[in-house]
């Protein structure tokens, strides 16, 4: 008997490429419709018929029969995929509706068909399209199988993200700050003590410095004390003081204050919420670091090969060397885990090509490069480099 579980995504997802990969002892595939991923499907082959649900006499009440499931694998599938979403949600607001898994029990012989009483059953329901690489999904599953997910980080950053999307900037800031305080507050809850702890935390200051360095001044936010501060090119200490002060205002404001915050006046906290979620998202992404363990690199490639997801890309190039200026030709082949040519695949191969060229020909000057799919000849990219000709050094006398 074959068992098939279908678990819908909570949002539309567009993978540029995907292929079957192992999970919990079964084989998992993306269910796609009109180019949009709708669900995951996990299939277990050669399963005993005894795992199929049964019709049993019902207890007291109007129903004469009840369907009773006896398949223990569904719990393992649900647990593994929920853990995987814990990693993935550190980056994207997507998930799986694991309480609405549809199960199908497919007989593979006439004898099995006669013995299976319930062929399918559904446990329960479900727009913005999220785009990310398929490898992030496979890495999330591998990380989930290796250890626990950063569930606390996910709970808070997901709430902060949802509130931000809905324009509840004050709530978004509060969820983000709760994560900052939980991870780096060292149990301090008074303003002065919390400022001191955060200022002395080197790891947090390094992270905050990266966030500030990567920010682009927005054009669509109203004037606020946060905007005034960021326009002064503040230190991490200045920003810490501001965050803690705003935490005191938004966490502990009360109705007796004349300047208390009001839930219908969210715009003043907009930039503050964006700043805080940048920090919280970076904290969550650091917590999801196990996804990018080097040990998963080869496994991702190996699983792709087993699924037949392999494309060989040929890059032919013209170049010359500084030593003699003679025109030369070369070729690199790159075996990629993929089933079709996509812009992301072409860009990735281009990056690998430049690294390989600089490694093998450190004094070389590229003239042109063309990348094609080995099997079909489909062109992935063509590049011409408008550089001056390399003049060889004068011969020594």
C-alpha positions as CSV (number, residue, x, y, z in Angstrom):
1,X,0.0,0.0,0.0
2,X,1.1,3.5,-0.7
3,X,0.3,6.3,1.8
4,X,0.1,9.9,0.6
5,X,-0.2,12.9,2.9
6,X,-1.0,16.4,1.5
7,X,-0.3,19.4,3.7
8,X,-1.3,22.8,2.4
9,X,0.9,25.9,2.7
10,X,-0.5,28.9,4.6
11,X,0.5,31.3,1.8
12,X,1.3,31.2,-1.9
13,X,4.9,30.3,-2.7
14,X,6.8,30.5,-6.0
15,X,9.9,28.2,-6.1
16,X,12.0,28.8,-9.2
17,X,12.8,25.0,-9.1
18,X,12.1,22.0,-7.0
19,X,12.3,18.2,-6.8
20,X,11.5,15.3,-4.5
21,X,13.5,15.1,-1.3
22,X,13.4,12.7,1.7
23,X,11.6,13.5,4.9
24,X,10.8,11.3,7.9
25,X,11.4,8.1,5.9
26,X,9.1,9.1,3.0
27,X,9.6,11.2,-0.2
28,X,8.4,14.8,-0.1
29,X,7.4,16.8,-3.2
30,X,6.0,20.3,-3.8
31,X,2.4,20.3,-5.2
32,X,2.3,23.1,-7.8
33,X,-0.6,24.7,-9.7
34,X,-0.2,27.5,-12.3
35,X,3.4,28.0,-11.2
36,X,2.4,28.4,-7.5
37,X,3.3,25.9,-4.7
38,X,0.1,25.0,-2.9
39,X,1.2,22.2,-0.6
40,X,3.7,19.5,0.3
41,X,3.0,15.9,-0.5
42,X,4.8,13.1,1.5
43,X,4.6,9.6,0.1
44,X,5.5,6.3,1.8
45,X,5.8,3.3,-0.4
46,X,5.3,-0.4,0.5
47,X,3.3,0.2,3.7
48,X,1.3,-2.5,5.5
49,X,-2.5,-2.4,4.9
50,X,-3.0,-2.4,8.7
51,X,-2.0,1.3,8.8
52,X,-5.2,2.3,6.9
53,X,-8.2,3.7,8.9
54,X,-11.1,1.4,9.8
55,X,-14.8,1.6,10.0
56,X,-15.8,0.7,13.6
57,X,-19.1,0.6,15.4
58,X,-19.8,3.9,17.0
59,X,-20.7,4.4,20.7
60,X,-23.9,5.9,22.0
61,X,-25.4,8.5,19.6
62,X,-27.0,8.8,16.2
63,X,-23.9,7.7,14.2
64,X,-23.7,4.0,13.5
65,X,-20.0,4.0,12.6
66,X,-16.9,6.0,13.2
67,X,-13.7,6.1,11.3
68,X,-10.7,5.4,13.4
69,X,-7.2,6.1,12.2
70,X,-4.3,3.8,13.1
71,X,-1.5,5.4,11.1
72,X,1.4,6.5,13.5
73,X,3.5,8.0,10.7
74,X,1.2,11.0,10.3
75,X,2.4,12.3,13.7
76,X,6.1,12.0,12.7
77,X,5.4,13.8,9.4
78,X,3.5,16.6,11.2
79,X,6.2,17.0,13.9
80,X,9.1,17.1,11.4
81,X,7.4,19.6,9.1
82,X,6.3,21.8,12.0
83,X,10.0,21.9,13.2
84,X,11.1,22.7,9.6
85,X,8.6,25.7,9.5
86,X,10.2,26.9,12.7
87,X,13.5,27.4,10.9
88,X,11.9,28.7,7.7
89,X,9.8,31.3,9.5
90,X,12.8,33.0,10.8
91,X,13.1,34.3,7.2
92,X,9.6,34.2,5.7
93,X,6.0,34.5,6.9
94,X,4.9,31.1,5.5
95,X,3.9,27.9,7.2
96,X,2.0,24.6,6.8
97,X,-1.6,23.9,7.9
98,X,-0.5,20.7,9.7
99,X,-3.9,20.3,11.3
100,X,-5.5,19.9,7.9
101,X,-3.5,17.0,6.5
102,X,-5.3,15.0,3.8
103,X,-4.4,11.3,3.8
104,X,-4.8,8.9,0.9
105,X,-4.3,5.1,1.3
106,X,-3.7,3.7,-2.2
107,X,-3.8,-0.1,-2.8
108,X,-1.1,-1.5,-5.0
109,X,-2.7,-4.9,-5.6
110,X,-6.3,-6.2,-5.9
111,X,-5.9,-8.0,-2.6
112,X,-5.0,-4.7,-0.8
113,X,-7.9,-2.9,-2.4
114,X,-10.3,-5.4,-0.9
115,X,-8.8,-5.0,2.5
116,X,-8.6,-1.2,2.7
117,X,-11.9,0.2,4.1
118,X,-11.1,3.9,3.9
119,X,-9.2,5.1,0.9
120,X,-8.8,8.8,1.9
121,X,-9.6,11.2,4.6
122,X,-9.1,14.9,5.4
123,X,-8.5,16.3,8.8
124,X,-9.9,19.7,8.1
125,X,-9.1,24.5,5.3
126,X,-6.8,27.9,3.8
127,X,-2.7,35.4,-0.7
128,X,0.9,37.5,-1.5
129,X,3.4,35.1,-3.1
130,X,6.6,34.4,-1.2
131,X,9.7,33.8,-3.3
132,X,12.8,32.0,-1.9
133,X,15.1,29.2,-3.0
134,X,14.0,25.6,-2.9
135,X,17.2,24.8,-1.0
136,X,15.9,26.8,2.0
137,X,13.0,24.4,2.3
138,X,15.2,21.3,2.1
139,X,17.7,22.8,4.5
140,X,14.9,23.6,7.0
141,X,13.8,20.0,6.9
142,X,17.3,18.7,7.4
143,X,17.9,21.1,10.3
144,X,14.6,20.0,11.8
145,X,15.6,16.4,11.7
146,X,19.0,17.3,13.4
147,X,17.7,19.4,16.3
148,X,15.0,21.7,17.7
149,X,13.8,24.8,15.9
150,X,14.2,28.4,17.4
151,X,10.5,28.4,18.4
152,X,10.7,31.4,20.7
153,X,12.4,33.6,18.1
154,X,9.8,32.5,15.5
155,X,6.8,33.2,17.8
156,X,7.9,36.8,18.4
157,X,9.3,37.8,15.0
158,X,6.3,36.2,13.3
159,X,3.9,38.3,15.5
160,X,6.0,41.4,14.9
161,X,5.9,40.7,11.1
162,X,2.2,40.1,11.1
163,X,1.5,43.3,13.1
164,X,3.7,45.3,10.8
165,X,1.9,44.1,7.7
166,X,-1.4,45.1,9.2
167,X,-0.2,48.6,10.1
168,X,-0.1,47.9,13.9
169,X,3.3,49.5,14.3
170,X,3.2,49.8,18.1
171,X,2.4,46.1,18.5
172,X,5.1,45.2,16.0
173,X,7.7,47.2,18.0
174,X,6.6,45.6,21.2
175,X,6.9,42.1,19.9
176,X,10.4,42.9,18.4
177,X,11.6,44.4,21.6
178,X,10.4,41.4,23.6
179,X,12.8,39.3,21.6
180,X,15.7,41.7,22.1
181,X,15.0,41.7,25.8
182,X,14.6,38.0,26.0
183,X,17.9,37.2,24.3
184,X,20.1,40.1,25.5
185,X,18.3,41.7,28.5
186,X,20.0,39.5,31.1
187,X,16.9,39.7,33.3
188,X,17.0,43.5,33.7
189,X,13.6,45.2,33.4
190,X,14.3,48.7,34.7
191,X,15.3,51.2,32.1
192,X,18.7,52.2,33.4
193,X,19.8,48.6,34.1
194,X,18.6,47.4,30.7
195,X,20.4,50.2,28.9
196,X,23.6,49.3,30.7
197,X,23.4,45.6,30.0
198,X,22.7,46.1,26.3
199,X,25.4,48.7,25.9
200,X,28.0,46.3,27.4
201,X,26.8,43.3,25.3
202,X,29.4,43.1,22.5
203,X,27.4,40.6,20.4
204,X,24.3,42.7,20.5
205,X,26.3,45.9,19.6
206,X,27.9,44.1,16.7
207,X,24.5,43.0,15.4
208,X,23.0,46.4,15.9
209,X,25.9,48.0,14.1
210,X,25.3,45.7,11.0
211,X,21.6,46.6,11.0
212,X,22.3,50.3,11.1
213,X,25.0,50.1,8.4
214,X,22.6,48.3,6.1
215,X,19.6,50.6,6.5
216,X,18.4,52.9,3.7
217,X,16.7,56.1,4.7
218,X,13.0,55.7,3.9
219,X,11.0,58.3,2.0
220,X,7.5,57.5,3.1
221,X,7.6,57.7,6.9
222,X,6.2,60.6,9.0
223,X,8.4,62.8,11.2
224,X,9.2,61.1,14.5
225,X,11.9,61.1,17.2
226,X,13.2,57.9,15.7
227,X,13.7,59.6,12.3
228,X,15.4,62.5,13.9
229,X,17.7,60.2,15.7
230,X,18.7,58.1,12.7
231,X,19.4,61.3,10.7
232,X,22.2,62.1,13.1
233,X,24.2,59.0,12.3
234,X,23.9,57.7,15.9
235,X,26.1,55.3,17.7
236,X,24.8,51.9,18.8
237,X,24.6,53.2,22.3
238,X,22.4,56.1,21.2
239,X,20.0,53.7,19.5
240,X,19.9,51.4,22.5
241,X,18.9,54.3,24.7
242,X,16.2,55.2,22.3
243,X,14.8,51.7,22.0
244,X,14.7,51.3,25.8
245,X,13.1,54.7,26.2
246,X,10.4,53.8,23.6
247,X,9.9,50.5,25.3
248,X,9.1,52.3,28.5
249,X,6.7,54.5,26.7
250,X,4.9,51.8,24.7
251,X,5.0,49.1,27.4
252,X,4.3,51.1,30.5
253,X,2.3,54.1,29.3
254,X,-0.9,54.6,31.2
255,X,-4.2,56.5,30.6
256,X,-3.3,59.1,33.2
257,X,-0.4,60.4,31.1
258,X,-1.3,63.4,28.9
259,X,1.1,62.2,26.2
260,X,0.2,58.5,26.4
261,X,0.2,56.5,23.2
262,X,-3.1,55.8,21.4
263,X,-3.9,52.7,19.4
264,X,-5.5,54.8,16.6
265,X,-2.3,56.8,16.2
266,X,0.2,54.3,14.8
267,X,2.1,56.3,12.2
268,X,4.5,57.9,14.8
269,X,5.8,54.4,15.6
270,X,6.2,53.3,11.9
271,X,10.0,53.9,11.6
272,X,10.6,52.6,15.1
273,X,8.7,49.4,14.2
274,X,10.8,48.9,11.0
275,X,14.0,49.5,12.9
276,X,13.1,47.1,15.7
277,X,11.9,44.3,13.3
278,X,15.2,44.6,11.4
279,X,17.0,43.9,14.7
280,X,14.5,41.1,15.6
281,X,14.7,39.5,12.2
282,X,18.5,39.5,12.3
283,X,18.4,37.8,15.7
284,X,16.0,35.2,14.4
285,X,18.1,34.5,11.3
286,X,21.2,34.0,13.6
287,X,19.1,31.5,15.6
288,X,18.3,29.7,12.3
289,X,22.1,29.3,11.5
290,X,21.8,25.5,11.8
291,X,20.0,25.5,8.4
292,X,23.3,26.6,6.8
293,X,25.6,24.0,8.4
294,X,28.1,22.8,5.8
295,X,27.1,19.2,6.4
296,X,23.8,19.9,4.6
297,X,25.5,21.2,1.5
298,X,26.5,17.8,0.1
299,X,23.3,16.2,1.4
300,X,21.3,18.7,-0.7
301,X,23.3,17.8,-3.8
302,X,23.1,14.1,-3.1
303,X,19.4,14.2,-2.6
304,X,19.0,16.1,-5.8
305,X,21.0,13.5,-7.7
306,X,18.9,10.7,-6.3
307,X,15.8,12.6,-7.6
308,X,17.4,13.1,-11.0
309,X,17.6,16.8,-10.4
310,X,20.9,17.5,-12.1
311,X,21.8,20.0,-14.9
312,X,25.3,20.3,-16.3
313,X,26.1,23.9,-17.3
314,X,28.9,24.6,-19.8
315,X,30.7,27.9,-19.7
316,X,32.9,28.6,-22.7
317,X,35.1,31.7,-22.5
318,X,37.8,33.7,-24.4
319,X,40.6,35.3,-22.5
320,X,44.3,36.2,-22.6
321,X,47.1,36.2,-20.0
322,X,49.2,39.1,-18.9
323,X,52.3,37.1,-19.5
324,X,52.0,37.0,-23.3
325,X,48.7,38.5,-24.4
326,X,47.9,35.5,-26.5
327,X,44.2,34.9,-27.2
328,X,43.0,31.7,-25.5
329,X,39.8,29.7,-25.1
330,X,38.6,27.7,-22.1
331,X,35.6,25.8,-20.7
332,X,34.3,25.0,-17.2
333,X,31.5,22.5,-16.5
334,X,29.3,23.0,-13.5
335,X,27.0,20.2,-12.3
336,X,24.0,21.9,-10.6
337,X,21.1,20.5,-8.5
338,X,18.2,21.6,-10.6
339,X,15.6,20.3,-13.1
340,X,15.2,23.4,-15.3
341,X,17.1,26.6,-16.2
342,X,16.0,29.6,-14.2
343,X,17.4,33.1,-13.7
344,X,18.6,32.2,-10.2
345,X,20.4,29.2,-11.6
346,X,22.1,31.3,-14.3
347,X,23.2,33.9,-11.8
348,X,24.6,31.2,-9.4
349,X,26.6,29.6,-12.2
350,X,27.9,33.1,-13.3
351,X,29.2,33.6,-9.7
352,X,30.8,30.2,-9.6
353,X,32.4,30.8,-13.1
354,X,34.0,34.1,-11.9
355,X,35.4,32.4,-8.8
356,X,36.8,29.5,-10.9
357,X,38.4,31.8,-13.5
358,X,40.1,34.0,-10.9
359,X,41.4,30.8,-9.1
360,X,42.8,29.2,-12.3
361,X,43.8,32.3,-14.2
362,X,44.8,35.0,-11.7
363,X,46.5,37.1,-14.4
364,X,43.8,36.5,-17.0
365,X,41.6,39.1,-18.7
366,X,38.2,37.8,-19.9
367,X,37.0,38.8,-23.4
368,X,33.7,36.9,-23.5
369,X,31.8,34.0,-21.8
370,X,28.8,32.0,-22.9
371,X,26.9,29.5,-20.7
372,X,24.7,26.8,-22.1
373,X,22.8,23.8,-20.8
374,X,24.9,20.8,-21.9
375,X,22.0,18.5,-22.7
376,X,19.8,21.0,-24.6
377,X,22.2,23.8,-25.7
378,X,19.8,26.4,-24.1
379,X,21.7,29.6,-23.4
380,X,21.8,30.7,-19.8
381,X,23.9,33.8,-20.3
382,X,26.2,35.6,-22.7
383,X,28.7,38.2,-21.6
384,X,31.2,40.4,-23.3
385,X,33.9,42.2,-21.4
386,X,35.0,45.6,-22.8
387,X,38.5,45.7,-21.4
388,X,41.7,46.9,-23.0
389,X,43.9,44.3,-24.6
390,X,46.5,42.8,-22.3
391,X,50.0,43.9,-23.4
392,X,52.7,41.4,-22.5
393,X,55.7,42.8,-20.6
394,X,58.8,43.6,-22.7
395,X,61.3,40.8,-23.2
396,X,64.3,40.9,-20.9
397,X,67.6,41.6,-22.6
